[in-house]
Amino acid sequence: MVVRDRQQDPSLDRAASPEHPKTARRYDDWSDRDDDWDDDGANEEQAVDPLSRAEAVTLLGERALRPSRMTPARVVMAQVVVTLLSALAWAVFAQEQAASGWSAFFGGTVCFVPSGFFALRLWMSRGQPSVGGLVAGEAIKVFGTVALFVLVVVLYRDLRWVPMLVTFLLALKTYWVALAIR
């Protein structure tokens, strides 16, 4: 199937059409044209069958089929640990130790508090999971993160942006490390 572009095909232009030689508008009435999309049902290939367990083990290996040991609660705990380690490092090695340490701690808190609420929401709805519940939980997590950022910026007068943002990003990237650990 080839999809034609009206800008590149002059035959689709009304100005090039013998029926309308004086109009410069584009040909917009597609009802009398042959529509390739209508014929797709007859030309589609057969549905692909899912792999059996033996085929999946052969293709991906036994380890890929095991459920992950990394639960959402463990990810949140890893975020807390990363936040505490980063805040400690900023408090020890930065020039303005107390302000940098607290800024780093608040940056990590902005990440792990909404993640903790999302993990709690997942755990509470484990009996009846739904895509809508995941989307709502993720939306709450995003709005909670924005609200906590605003709260930290407004309420903490000695805020140091670099420690806060670095720790936030470190805690946020904990998801990727958790995905790598099976």
C-alpha positions as CSV (number, residue, x, y, z in Angstrom):
1,M,0.0,0.0,0.0
2,V,1.3,3.4,-0.9
3,V,0.1,6.6,0.7
4,R,0.3,9.5,-1.6
5,D,1.0,13.1,-0.4
6,R,-1.3,15.7,-1.9
7,Q,1.5,18.3,-2.0
8,Q,3.7,16.1,-4.0
9,D,1.1,14.6,-6.4
10,P,-0.1,17.3,-8.8
11,S,-3.0,15.1,-10.0
12,L,-4.7,15.6,-6.6
13,D,-4.8,19.4,-7.1
14,R,-8.0,20.8,-8.5
15,A,-6.0,23.3,-10.6
16,A,-4.6,20.3,-12.5
17,S,-8.0,18.6,-12.8
18,P,-9.7,19.1,-16.2
19,E,-13.1,19.5,-14.3
20,H,-11.9,22.6,-12.4
21,P,-9.2,24.3,-14.5
22,K,-9.5,27.7,-12.8
23,T,-9.6,26.8,-9.1
24,A,-6.4,26.5,-7.1
25,R,-7.9,24.6,-4.1
26,R,-6.8,21.1,-3.2
27,Y,-9.0,18.1,-4.1
28,D,-10.7,17.3,-0.8
29,D,-13.5,15.1,-1.8
30,W,-12.0,11.6,-1.3
31,S,-15.3,9.8,-1.5
32,D,-15.2,9.0,-5.2
33,R,-11.5,7.9,-5.2
34,D,-10.3,4.4,-4.7
35,D,-9.5,4.0,-1.1
36,D,-6.6,1.6,-0.3
37,W,-7.7,1.5,3.3
38,D,-11.0,-0.3,2.5
39,D,-9.1,-3.2,1.0
40,D,-6.8,-3.8,3.9
41,G,-9.0,-6.4,5.6
42,A,-8.6,-8.8,2.7
43,N,-4.8,-8.2,2.4
44,E,-3.9,-8.6,6.1
45,E,-1.6,-11.4,7.2
46,Q,-2.7,-14.0,9.6
47,A,-2.5,-13.2,13.3
48,V,0.7,-14.0,15.0
49,D,0.4,-16.8,17.6
50,P,2.0,-16.1,21.0
51,L,5.1,-18.0,22.0
52,S,4.7,-21.1,24.1
53,R,6.7,-21.3,27.3
54,A,9.3,-23.7,25.7
55,E,9.7,-21.4,22.7
56,A,10.1,-18.3,25.0
57,V,12.7,-20.1,27.1
58,T,14.6,-21.1,23.9
59,L,14.4,-17.6,22.6
60,L,14.9,-15.5,25.7
61,G,16.3,-17.8,28.3
62,E,14.9,-19.0,31.6
63,R,16.0,-15.9,33.5
64,A,13.9,-13.6,31.4
65,L,10.7,-15.4,32.3
66,R,11.1,-15.2,36.0
67,P,9.1,-12.5,37.8
68,S,11.2,-9.6,39.0
69,R,12.2,-9.5,42.6
70,M,12.2,-5.7,42.5
71,T,8.8,-4.6,43.8
72,P,7.6,-1.0,43.9
73,A,8.2,-0.8,47.6
74,R,11.8,-1.9,47.1
75,V,12.2,0.8,44.4
76,V,11.0,3.4,46.9
77,M,13.3,2.1,49.6
78,A,16.2,2.4,47.1
79,Q,15.2,6.0,46.4
80,V,15.2,6.7,50.1
81,V,18.7,5.2,50.4
82,V,20.0,7.2,47.4
83,T,18.5,10.4,48.8
84,L,20.1,9.9,52.2
85,L,23.5,9.0,50.7
86,S,23.4,12.0,48.4
87,A,22.3,14.4,51.2
88,L,25.1,13.1,53.4
89,A,27.6,13.5,50.6
90,W,26.4,17.1,49.9
91,A,26.5,17.9,53.7
92,V,30.0,16.6,54.0
93,F,31.7,17.8,50.8
94,A,29.8,21.1,49.9
95,Q,31.0,24.5,50.8
96,E,27.7,25.5,52.5
97,Q,27.3,22.1,54.2
98,A,24.0,22.4,56.0
99,A,22.1,24.2,53.3
100,S,23.4,21.9,50.6
101,G,22.6,18.8,52.7
102,W,19.0,19.9,53.4
103,S,18.5,20.9,49.8
104,A,19.7,17.5,48.6
105,F,17.4,15.8,51.1
106,F,14.4,17.8,50.0
107,G,15.2,17.1,46.3
108,G,15.2,13.4,47.0
109,T,12.0,13.7,49.1
110,V,10.3,15.4,46.1
111,C,11.0,12.1,44.3
112,F,10.4,9.4,46.8
113,V,7.2,10.7,48.5
114,P,5.0,10.7,45.4
115,S,6.6,7.3,44.4
116,G,5.7,6.0,47.8
117,F,2.1,7.0,47.4
118,F,2.0,5.5,44.0
119,A,3.4,2.2,45.3
120,L,0.9,2.3,48.2
121,R,-1.9,2.8,45.6
122,L,-0.6,-0.2,43.6
123,W,-0.5,-2.4,46.7
124,M,-4.0,-1.4,47.8
125,S,-5.5,-2.1,44.3
126,R,-3.6,-5.4,43.8
127,G,-6.9,-7.3,43.8
128,Q,-8.4,-5.5,40.9
129,P,-5.7,-3.8,38.8
130,S,-6.8,-1.6,35.9
131,V,-5.1,0.7,33.4
132,G,-7.3,3.6,34.5
133,G,-6.0,3.1,38.1
134,L,-2.4,3.2,36.8
135,V,-3.0,6.3,34.8
136,A,-4.7,8.1,37.7
137,G,-1.9,7.0,40.1
138,E,0.7,8.3,37.7
139,A,-1.2,11.6,37.3
140,I,-1.3,12.0,41.1
141,K,2.4,11.2,41.2
142,V,3.2,13.9,38.6
143,F,1.0,16.6,40.3
144,G,2.4,15.6,43.7
145,T,6.0,16.0,42.4
146,V,5.2,19.5,41.0
147,A,3.4,20.5,44.3
148,L,6.3,19.3,46.4
149,F,8.8,21.2,44.2
150,V,6.7,24.3,44.6
151,L,6.5,23.7,48.4
152,V,10.3,23.3,48.7
153,V,11.0,26.4,46.7
154,V,8.5,28.5,48.6
155,L,9.2,27.3,52.1
156,Y,12.9,26.6,52.3
157,R,14.8,30.0,52.1
158,D,18.3,28.5,52.0
159,L,17.6,26.4,49.0
160,R,20.6,25.4,46.9
161,W,19.3,24.4,43.4
162,V,22.2,22.2,42.3
163,P,22.1,19.7,45.3
164,M,18.4,19.6,45.1
165,L,18.2,18.9,41.4
166,V,21.1,16.5,41.4
167,T,19.6,14.4,44.2
168,F,16.2,14.5,42.6
169,L,17.6,13.2,39.3
170,L,19.6,10.5,41.2
171,A,16.6,9.3,43.0
172,L,14.5,9.4,39.8
173,K,17.1,7.3,38.0
174,T,16.8,4.6,40.6
175,Y,14.0,3.2,38.5
176,W,16.5,2.3,35.8
177,V,18.8,0.6,38.2
178,A,15.9,-1.3,39.6
179,L,14.9,-2.4,36.2
180,A,18.3,-3.8,35.5
181,I,18.2,-5.8,38.8
182,R,16.0,-8.8,38.3
